[in-house]
Amino acid sequence: MESISENVRSQMRKGVLEYCILSILSRKEAYASNILEELKAANMLVVEGTLYPLLIRQKNQGLLSYRWEESTQGPPRKYYVITEKGREQLSEMDAAWEEMVRSIQTLKQ
């Protein structure tokens, strides 16, 4: 059974996954498995079943686009790219995150 603290961490991670995806793609375009690897390396535990709906939603919102690239190992790969609208959204998320951190720090004093 999942502990209360693990449940809290899980809920907090879900709340920032879209922000994390845009942050990753702001540095470079990426294949879905690369995004998963980066999220896991940052302890943002996520599975493919969670990632793909987020990528689709962000694409439908115009925050991401993708391109197909032939692969030497199997089928073509879909590489995700942040759009200008996505960069604007990321900038807004950066500001909101900083504001939230400041608010929490104020409350903890």
DRENTORKOL-3810 file (N, C-alpha, C; in nm, 4 decimals):
REM DRENTORKOL-3810
@n.u->0.0841; n.v->-0.1186; n.w->0.0000; ca.u->0.0000; ca.v->0.0000; ca.w->0.0000; c.u->0.0884; c.v->0.1247; c.w->0.0000
@n.u->0.0494; n.v->0.2226; n.w->-0.0770; ca.u->0.1267; ca.v->0.3456; ca.w->-0.0903; c.u->0.1157; c.v->0.4293; c.w->0.0373
@n.u->0.2309; n.v->0.4797; n.w->0.0837; ca.u->0.2288; ca.v->0.5617; ca.w->0.2044; c.u->0.1671; c.v->0.6981; c.w->0.1741
@n.u->0.1248; n.v->0.7657; n.w->0.2785; ca.u->0.0652; ca.v->0.8990; ca.w->0.2622; c.u->0.1667; c.v->0.9932; c.w->0.1994
@n.u->0.2920; n.v->0.9899; n.w->0.2470; ca.u->0.3916; ca.v->1.0826; ca.w->0.1930; c.u->0.4210; c.v->1.0536; c.w->0.0460
@n.u->0.4199; n.v->0.9266; n.w->0.0064; ca.u->0.4424; ca.v->0.8942; ca.w->-0.1350; c.u->0.3242; c.v->0.9422; c.w->-0.2188
@n.u->0.2041; n.v->0.9330; n.w->-0.1651; ca.u->0.0861; ca.v->0.9818; ca.w->-0.2356; c.u->0.0938; c.v->1.1329; c.w->-0.2546
@n.u->0.1384; n.v->1.2040; n.w->-0.1528; ca.u->0.1535; ca.v->1.3492; ca.w->-0.1622; c.u->0.2552; c.v->1.3837; c.w->-0.2699
@n.u->0.3706; n.v->1.3158; n.w->-0.2669; ca.u->0.4734; ca.v->1.3400; ca.w->-0.3687; c.u->0.4194; c.v->1.3113; c.w->-0.5084
@n.u->0.3444; n.v->1.2034; n.w->-0.5223; ca.u->0.2882; ca.v->1.1657; ca.w->-0.6516; c.u->0.1930; c.v->1.2735; c.w->-0.7033
@n.u->0.1071; n.v->1.3245; n.w->-0.6171; ca.u->0.0122; ca.v->1.4282; ca.w->-0.6573; c.u->0.0853; c.v->1.5571; c.w->-0.6970
@n.u->0.1900; n.v->1.5913; n.w->-0.6245; ca.u->0.2657; ca.v->1.7124; ca.w->-0.6562; c.u->0.3373; c.v->1.6960; c.w->-0.7908
@n.u->0.3926; n.v->1.5777; n.w->-0.8162; ca.u->0.4606; ca.v->1.5522; ca.w->-0.9440; c.u->0.3626; c.v->1.5669; c.w->-1.0599
@n.u->0.2431; n.v->1.5087; n.w->-1.0448; ca.u->0.1431; ca.v->1.5175; ca.w->-1.1523; c.u->0.1112; c.v->1.6629; c.w->-1.1850
@n.u->0.1102; n.v->1.7461; n.w->-1.0830; ca.u->0.0773; ca.v->1.8866; ca.w->-1.1023; c.u->0.1805; c.v->1.9645; c.w->-1.1811
@n.u->0.3032; n.v->1.9150; n.w->-1.1853; ca.u->0.4077; ca.v->1.9900; ca.w->-1.2543; c.u->0.4635; c.v->1.9189; c.w->-1.3783
@n.u->0.4075; n.v->1.8052; n.w->-1.4149; ca.u->0.4604; ca.v->1.7314; ca.w->-1.5299; c.u->0.4560; c.v->1.8103; c.w->-1.6604
@n.u->0.3471; n.v->1.8814; n.w->-1.6850; ca.u->0.3382; ca.v->1.9585; ca.w->-1.8093; c.u->0.4455; c.v->2.0673; c.w->-1.8119
@n.u->0.4715; n.v->2.1262; n.w->-1.6976; ca.u->0.5768; ca.v->2.2266; ca.w->-1.6840; c.u->0.7129; c.v->2.1621; c.w->-1.7133
@n.u->0.7355; n.v->2.0437; n.w->-1.6586; ca.u->0.8621; ca.v->1.9730; ca.w->-1.6803; c.u->0.8824; c.v->1.9370; c.w->-1.8274
@n.u->0.7770; n.v->1.8933; n.w->-1.8946; ca.u->0.7872; ca.v->1.8570; ca.w->-2.0368; c.u->0.8280; c.v->1.9788; c.w->-2.1185
@n.u->0.7624; n.v->2.0917; n.w->-2.0957; ca.u->0.7988; ca.v->2.2135; ca.w->-2.1689; c.u->0.9419; c.v->2.2549; c.w->-2.1382
@n.u->0.9844; n.v->2.2387; n.w->-2.0126; ca.u->1.1216; ca.v->2.2738; ca.w->-1.9755; c.u->1.2222; c.v->2.1877; c.w->-2.0506
@n.u->1.1966; n.v->2.0597; n.w->-2.0583; ca.u->1.2862; ca.v->1.9690; ca.w->-2.1310; c.u->1.2931; c.v->2.0087; c.w->-2.2777
@n.u->1.1765; n.v->2.0321; n.w->-2.3381; ca.u->1.1727; ca.v->2.0633; ca.w->-2.4815; c.u->1.2239; c.v->2.2037; c.w->-2.5124
@n.u->1.2327; n.v->2.2892; n.w->-2.4118; ca.u->1.2872; ca.v->2.4232; ca.w->-2.4370; c.u->1.4375; c.v->2.4162; c.w->-2.4643
@n.u->1.5012; n.v->2.3101; n.w->-2.4188; ca.u->1.6450; ca.v->2.2922; ca.w->-2.4403; c.u->1.6762; c.v->2.2235; c.w->-2.5725
@n.u->1.5891; n.v->2.1286; n.w->-2.6109; ca.u->1.6132; ca.v->2.0544; ca.w->-2.7355; c.u->1.4891; c.v->1.9727; c.w->-2.7699
@n.u->1.4732; n.v->1.9413; n.w->-2.8981; ca.u->1.3639; ca.v->1.8521; ca.w->-2.9360; c.u->1.3952; c.v->1.7145; c.w->-2.8801
@n.u->1.2916; n.v->1.6340; n.w->-2.8594; ca.u->1.3146; ca.v->1.5041; ca.w->-2.7959; c.u->1.2112; c.v->1.4016; c.w->-2.8390
@n.u->1.2557; n.v->1.2796; n.w->-2.8432; ca.u->1.1734; ca.v->1.1617; ca.w->-2.8660; c.u->1.1065; c.v->1.1288; c.w->-2.7319
@n.u->0.9880; n.v->1.0714; n.w->-2.7317; ca.u->0.9147; ca.v->1.0462; ca.w->-2.6071; c.u->0.9975; c.v->0.9681; c.w->-2.5056
@n.u->1.0730; n.v->0.8679; n.w->-2.5497; ca.u->1.1511; ca.v->0.7902; ca.w->-2.4532; c.u->1.2626; c.v->0.8755; c.w->-2.3914
@n.u->1.3152; n.v->0.9731; n.w->-2.4662; ca.u->1.4154; ca.v->1.0652; ca.w->-2.4089; c.u->1.3523; c.v->1.1514; c.w->-2.3002
@n.u->1.2298; n.v->1.1963; n.w->-2.3247; ca.u->1.1586; ca.v->1.2767; ca.w->-2.2244; c.u->1.1374; c.v->1.1931; c.w->-2.0981
@n.u->1.0939; n.v->1.0679; n.w->-2.1161; ca.u->1.0743; ca.v->0.9784; ca.w->-2.0022; c.u->1.2038; c.v->0.9605; c.w->-1.9236
@n.u->1.3140; n.v->0.9394; n.w->-1.9937; ca.u->1.4440; ca.v->0.9204; ca.w->-1.9273; c.u->1.4812; c.v->1.0425; c.w->-1.8442
@n.u->1.4621; n.v->1.1602; n.w->-1.9006; ca.u->1.4958; ca.v->1.2827; ca.w->-1.8261; c.u->1.4070; c.v->1.2993; c.w->-1.7034
@n.u->1.2782; n.v->1.2702; n.w->-1.7186; ca.u->1.1872; ca.v->1.2812; ca.w->-1.6046; c.u->1.2259; c.v->1.1820; c.w->-1.4956
@n.u->1.2583; n.v->1.0598; n.w->-1.5352; ca.u->1.2979; ca.v->0.9583; ca.w->-1.4366; c.u->1.4296; c.v->0.9954; c.w->-1.3697
@n.u->1.5247; n.v->1.0490; n.w->-1.4462; ca.u->1.6541; ca.v->1.0899; ca.w->-1.3899; c.u->1.6365; c.v->1.2005; c.w->-1.2861
@n.u->1.5312; n.v->1.2801; n.w->-1.3010; ca.u->1.5028; ca.v->1.3887; ca.w->-1.2068; c.u->1.4075; c.v->1.3435; c.w->-1.0951
@n.u->1.3872; n.v->1.2115; n.w->-1.0854; ca.u->1.2955; ca.v->1.1536; ca.w->-0.9858; c.u->1.1512; c.v->1.1986; c.w->-1.0030
@n.u->1.1155; n.v->1.2351; n.w->-1.1250; ca.u->0.9757; ca.v->1.2672; ca.w->-1.1576; c.u->0.9158; c.v->1.1402; c.w->-1.2164
@n.u->0.8974; n.v->1.0405; n.w->-1.1328; ca.u->0.8558; ca.v->0.9091; ca.w->-1.1787; c.u->0.7297; c.v->0.9195; c.w->-1.2624
@n.u->0.7387; n.v->0.8670; n.w->-1.3821; ca.u->0.6264; ca.v->0.8742; ca.w->-1.4750; c.u->0.6358; c.v->0.7544; c.w->-1.5685
@n.u->0.5223; n.v->0.7094; n.w->-1.6175; ca.u->0.5189; ca.v->0.5970; ca.w->-1.7116; c.u->0.4648; c.v->0.6461; c.w->-1.8449
@n.u->0.4878; n.v->0.5669; n.w->-1.9484; ca.u->0.4424; ca.v->0.6069; ca.w->-2.0822; c.u->0.2945; c.v->0.6389; c.w->-2.0850
@n.u->0.2156; n.v->0.5629; n.w->-2.0108; ca.u->0.0715; ca.v->0.5842; ca.w->-2.0093; c.u->0.0318; c.v->0.7199; c.w->-1.9538
@n.u->0.1199; n.v->0.7811; n.w->-1.8770; ca.u->0.0976; ca.v->0.9161; ca.w->-1.8248; c.u->0.1495; c.v->1.0205; c.w->-1.9222
@n.u->0.2662; n.v->0.9923; n.w->-1.9824; ca.u->0.3324; ca.v->1.0899; ca.w->-2.0688; c.u->0.2548; c.v->1.1171; c.w->-2.1975
@n.u->0.2117; n.v->1.0141; n.w->-2.2680; ca.u->0.1511; ca.v->1.0346; ca.w->-2.3996; c.u->0.0255; c.v->1.1217; c.w->-2.3975
@n.u->-0.0661; n.v->1.1023; n.w->-2.3020; ca.u->-0.1824; ca.v->1.1929; ca.w->-2.2984; c.u->-0.1420; c.v->1.3389; c.w->-2.2758
@n.u->-0.0377; n.v->1.3614; n.w->-2.1948; ca.u->0.0102; ca.v->1.4985; ca.w->-2.1725; c.u->0.0683; c.v->1.5577; c.w->-2.3001
@n.u->0.1462; n.v->1.4787; n.w->-2.3739; ca.u->0.2035; ca.v->1.5262; ca.w->-2.5002; c.u->0.0926; c.v->1.5586; c.w->-2.6004
@n.u->-0.0083; n.v->1.4739; n.w->-2.6072; ca.u->-0.1196; ca.v->1.4973; ca.w->-2.7000; c.u->-0.1946; c.v->1.6245; c.w->-2.6616
@n.u->-0.2207; n.v->1.6418; n.w->-2.5314; ca.u->-0.2917; ca.v->1.7611; ca.w->-2.4860; c.u->-0.2110; c.v->1.8873; c.w->-2.5174
@n.u->-0.0805; n.v->1.8837; n.w->-2.4909; ca.u->0.0025; ca.v->2.0006; ca.w->-2.5177; c.u->0.0119; c.v->2.0281; c.w->-2.6674
@n.u->0.0137; n.v->1.9235; n.w->-2.7486; ca.u->0.0147; ca.v->1.9429; ca.w->-2.8942; c.u->-0.1174; c.v->2.0067; c.w->-2.9385
@n.u->-0.2283; n.v->1.9556; n.w->-2.8870; ca.u->-0.3600; ca.v->2.0101; ca.w->-2.9233; c.u->-0.3777; c.v->2.1546; c.w->-2.8782
@n.u->-0.3058; n.v->2.1942; n.w->-2.7732; ca.u->-0.3111; ca.v->2.3327; ca.w->-2.7246; c.u->-0.2146; c.v->2.4227; c.w->-2.8021
@n.u->-0.1388; n.v->2.3640; n.w->-2.8936; ca.u->-0.0449; ca.v->2.4416; ca.w->-2.9734; c.u->0.0869; c.v->2.4708; c.w->-2.9027
@n.u->0.1129; n.v->2.4010; n.w->-2.7919; ca.u->0.2351; ca.v->2.4242; ca.w->-2.7155; c.u->0.3528; c.v->2.3437; c.w->-2.7718
@n.u->0.3208; n.v->2.2350; n.w->-2.8392; ca.u->0.4206; ca.v->2.1463; ca.w->-2.8987; c.u->0.3827; c.v->2.1159; c.w->-3.0426
@n.u->0.4829; n.v->2.0801; n.w->-3.1192; ca.u->0.4585; ca.v->2.0195; ca.w->-3.2491; c.u->0.5514; c.v->1.8995; c.w->-3.2544
@n.u->0.5469; n.v->1.8250; n.w->-3.3624; ca.u->0.6376; ca.v->1.7118; ca.w->-3.3740; c.u->0.6753; c.v->1.6916; c.w->-3.5193
@n.u->0.7819; n.v->1.6174; n.w->-3.5368; ca.u->0.8253; ca.v->1.5795; ca.w->-3.6701; c.u->0.8665; c.v->1.4335; c.w->-3.6648
@n.u->0.8530; n.v->1.3680; n.w->-3.7782; ca.u->0.8914; ca.v->1.2277; ca.w->-3.7883; c.u->1.0337; c.v->1.2186; c.w->-3.8404
@n.u->1.1104; n.v->1.1252; n.w->-3.7841; ca.u->1.2458; ca.v->1.1022; ca.w->-3.8322; c.u->1.2658; c.v->0.9520; c.w->-3.8493
@n.u->1.3200; n.v->0.9139; n.w->-3.9632; ca.u->1.3478; ca.v->0.7725; ca.w->-3.9877; c.u->1.4466; c.v->0.7218; c.w->-3.8840
@n.u->1.4290; n.v->0.5974; n.w->-3.8432; ca.u->1.5173; ca.v->0.5362; ca.w->-3.7451; c.u->1.5914; c.v->0.4197; c.w->-3.8089
@n.u->1.7178; n.v->0.4038; n.w->-3.7722; ca.u->1.7936; ca.v->0.2894; ca.w->-3.8226; c.u->1.7537; c.v->0.1629; c.w->-3.7485
@n.u->1.6859; n.v->0.1796; n.w->-3.6352; ca.u->1.6447; ca.v->0.0659; ca.w->-3.5525; c.u->1.4935; c.v->0.0634; c.w->-3.5364
@n.u->1.4233; n.v->0.0237; n.w->-3.6408; ca.u->1.2785; ca.v->0.0118; ca.w->-3.6279; c.u->1.2022; c.v->0.1211; c.w->-3.6992
@n.u->1.0798; n.v->0.1452; n.w->-3.6513; ca.u->0.9914; ca.v->0.2414; ca.w->-3.7188; c.u->1.0393; c.v->0.3855; c.w->-3.7005
@n.u->0.9834; n.v->0.4780; n.w->-3.7805; ca.u->1.0185; ca.v->0.6199; ca.w->-3.7650; c.u->0.9847; c.v->0.6671; c.w->-3.6231
@n.u->1.0576; n.v->0.7681; n.w->-3.5779; ca.u->1.0357; ca.v->0.8226; ca.w->-3.4437; c.u->0.9736; c.v->0.9611; c.w->-3.4517
@n.u->0.8872; n.v->0.9879; n.w->-3.3551; ca.u->0.8227; ca.v->1.1184; ca.w->-3.3463; c.u->0.9020; c.v->1.2036; c.w->-3.2477
@n.u->0.9596; n.v->1.3128; n.w->-3.2987; ca.u->1.0350; ca.v->1.4050; ca.w->-3.2136; c.u->0.9486; c.v->1.5265; c.w->-3.1832
@n.u->0.9370; n.v->1.5570; n.w->-3.0539; ca.u->0.8559; ca.v->1.6697; ca.w->-3.0100; c.u->0.9402; c.v->1.7960; c.w->-3.0026
@n.u->0.8775; n.v->1.9086; n.w->-3.0402; ca.u->0.9433; ca.v->2.0389; ca.w->-3.0457; c.u->0.8510; c.v->2.1404; c.w->-2.9791
@n.u->0.9083; n.v->2.2260; n.w->-2.8947; ca.u->0.8272; ca.v->2.3315; ca.w->-2.8324; c.u->0.7992; c.v->2.4397; c.w->-2.9370
@n.u->0.6789; n.v->2.4943; n.w->-2.9361; ca.u->0.6415; ca.v->2.6016; ca.w->-3.0288; c.u->0.6635; c.v->2.7369; c.w->-2.9614
@n.u->0.6449; n.v->2.8434; n.w->-3.0363; ca.u->0.6556; ca.v->2.9776; ca.w->-2.9774; c.u->0.5497; c.v->2.9946; c.w->-2.8687
@n.u->0.4292; n.v->2.9452; n.w->-2.8945; ca.u->0.3227; ca.v->2.9511; ca.w->-2.7929; c.u->0.3645; c.v->2.8712; c.w->-2.6694
@n.u->0.4321; n.v->2.7595; n.w->-2.6900; ca.u->0.4812; ca.v->2.6786; ca.w->-2.5786; c.u->0.5863; c.v->2.7528; c.w->-2.4980
@n.u->0.6735; n.v->2.8260; n.w->-2.5672; ca.u->0.7758; ca.v->2.9056; ca.w->-2.4976; c.u->0.7103; c.v->3.0164; c.w->-2.4141
@n.u->0.6049; n.v->3.0765; n.w->-2.4678; ca.u->0.5326; ca.v->3.1789; ca.w->-2.3926; c.u->0.4676; c.v->3.1174; c.w->-2.2683
@n.u->0.4064; n.v->3.0000; n.w->-2.2864; ca.u->0.3440; ca.v->2.9289; ca.w->-2.1744; c.u->0.4496; c.v->2.8933; c.w->-2.0695
@n.u->0.5662; n.v->2.8463; n.w->-2.1137; ca.u->0.6737; ca.v->2.8109; ca.w->-2.0214; c.u->0.7187; c.v->2.9334; c.w->-1.9418
@n.u->0.7283; n.v->3.0453; n.w->-2.0074; ca.u->0.7674; ca.v->3.1683; ca.w->-1.9386; c.u->0.6656; c.v->3.2044; c.w->-1.8308
@n.u->0.5376; n.v->3.1892; n.w->-1.8620; ca.u->0.4323; ca.v->3.2156; ca.w->-1.7635; c.u->0.4403; c.v->3.1158; c.w->-1.6480
@n.u->0.4693; n.v->2.9887; n.w->-1.6820; ca.u->0.4817; ca.v->2.8860; ca.w->-1.5783; c.u->0.6022; c.v->2.9143; c.w->-1.4893
@n.u->0.7140; n.v->2.9605; n.w->-1.5486; ca.u->0.8324; ca.v->2.9970; ca.w->-1.4698; c.u->0.7960; c.v->3.1035; c.w->-1.3668
@n.u->0.7248; n.v->3.2061; n.w->-1.4116; ca.u->0.6857; ca.v->3.3151; ca.w->-1.3220; c.u->0.5911; c.v->3.2646; c.w->-1.2129
@n.u->0.4954; n.v->3.1810; n.w->-1.2498; ca.u->0.4006; ca.v->3.1270; ca.w->-1.1521; c.u->0.4724; c.v->3.0386; c.w->-1.0502
@n.u->0.5696; n.v->2.9589; n.w->-1.0977; ca.u->0.6455; ca.v->2.8722; ca.w->-1.0082; c.u->0.7233; c.v->2.9559; c.w->-0.9066
@n.u->0.7926; n.v->3.0589; n.w->-0.9549; ca.u->0.8700; ca.v->3.1452; ca.w->-0.8657; c.u->0.7793; c.v->3.2113; c.w->-0.7619
@n.u->0.6635; n.v->3.2554; n.w->-0.8062; ca.u->0.5679; ca.v->3.3181; ca.w->-0.7142; c.u->0.5207; c.v->3.2176; c.w->-0.6091
@n.u->0.4940; n.v->3.0949; n.w->-0.6516; ca.u->0.4479; ca.v->2.9921; ca.w->-0.5588; c.u->0.5566; c.v->2.9591; c.w->-0.4559
@n.u->0.6799; n.v->2.9463; n.w->-0.5018; ca.u->0.7908; ca.v->2.9174; ca.w->-0.4103; c.u->0.8043; c.v->3.0298; c.w->-0.3076
@n.u->0.7978; n.v->3.1548; n.w->-0.3549; ca.u->0.8072; ca.v->3.2689; ca.w->-0.2618; c.u->0.6922; c.v->3.2647; c.w->-0.1606
@n.u->0.5732; n.v->3.2339; n.w->-0.2061; ca.u->0.4577; ca.v->3.2285; ca.w->-0.1161; c.u->0.4756; c.v->3.1201; c.w->-0.0105
@n.u->0.5207; n.v->3.0030; n.w->-0.0510; ca.u->0.5409; ca.v->2.8934; ca.w->0.0436; c.u->0.6507; c.v->2.9297; c.w->0.1428
@n.u->0.7586; n.v->2.9901; n.w->0.0934; ca.u->0.8668; ca.v->3.0312; ca.w->0.1832; c.u->0.8169; c.v->3.1344; c.w->0.2847
@n.u->0.7312; n.v->3.2250; n.w->0.2416; ca.u->0.6735; ca.v->3.3245; ca.w->0.3324; c.u->0.5899; c.v->3.2554; c.w->0.4400
@n.u->0.5108; n.v->3.1587; n.w->0.4003; ca.u->0.4251; ca.v->3.0883; ca.w->0.4948; c.u->0.5043; c.v->3.0051; c.w->0.5971
@n.u->0.6215; n.v->2.9594; n.w->0.5569; ca.u->0.7018; ca.v->2.8748; ca.w->0.6453; c.u->0.7842; c.v->2.9559; c.w->0.7452
@n.u->0.7881; n.v->3.0859; n.w->0.7314; ca.u->0.8707; ca.v->3.1684; ca.w->0.8216; c.u->0.8021; c.v->3.1899; c.w->0.9543
END
